[in-house]
Amino acid sequence: MSGAATIFAWLGTGLQIAGAIALATRWLSPKAAYSIMLPGALIWLVIAVLSKDWPLAAMQGTFAVINAVGIVRWRG
């Protein structure tokens, strides 16, 4: 993985970890936590597709959909 890809990978990882912690601890609203996790999943989905890592792409695509559903479900 190139330097830029590594930076994006860590950014995606950090966003997903931060969102999961925010959700689990109720530090932020569920909508806000899912909104933090969604870009992280999308970053990892792009990395996985570009590297042809299909199991990772499937997992991150699933997480992206779950996060989008969470954002829509938790409107308030």
Steps between C-alpha positions, in 0.01 A plus 500: 500500500637841407551783747175677405304175515642427844392843622147444367494150652586642841244778455231244418603289797497797735156613384352156549656458844392848611144445378476160666627639830259795475211264434590247770556762770210723393750786478318619186157434357469185292451712187824688566690177574377334179589818312857468626524130412355528148794688342738253665319207344494672160874573519571134577258388227694701241833366627367143490364534145821660372705221656248234386450380856145376448430365851602837648293679235196290590543572869552874457215524250276333756620739772434797270142385445450439874635847577274660238198317645602620847518860380154477343347311794633740764369824352484689826 
